[in-house]
Amino acid sequence: MTTLGYSTGLLLALLALVVLVAIPIKVGAHLADARRNGIFWCALAAVVGVLAGHLTARLFGGYIGGSLAAFLGFIIAIRYLLGTTVAGALGLTIIALGVSLLGIWVLAHFWFTAAGPSDVWVI
């Protein structure tokens, strides 16, 4: 029989990831009238968007610049994964960026900082 240890720091980091990434994309998806705007789809869109941004920056970064290529790759991934138009995906990305910055500001304002490993839950 094995024991699985879950670090509370890891669980808090995952919660912060959902708060800072998936929820802002969900808010943007709702405002952009996306076909798929569930929290799972939004979290998946964030992961796939980052991977697509990295890939397009590698492929087209020499032609149009790495940052612009990554931004376009993220928008295209959001467009196809959440089912919006290109303009909707652009608006969704801008809204998600604003909500993420607001979330980071709120966390920093209330002194919620990342900490090292803490106690472990054993199941």
Buried (B, 14 or more C-beta within 10 A) or exposed (E): EEEEEEBEBEEBEEEBEBBBBBBBBBBBBEBBEBEBBEEEBBBBBBEBBBEBBBBBBEEBBEEEEBEBBBBBBBBBBBBEBBBBEEEBBBBBBEBBEEBBEEBBEEBEEEEEEEEEEEEEEEE
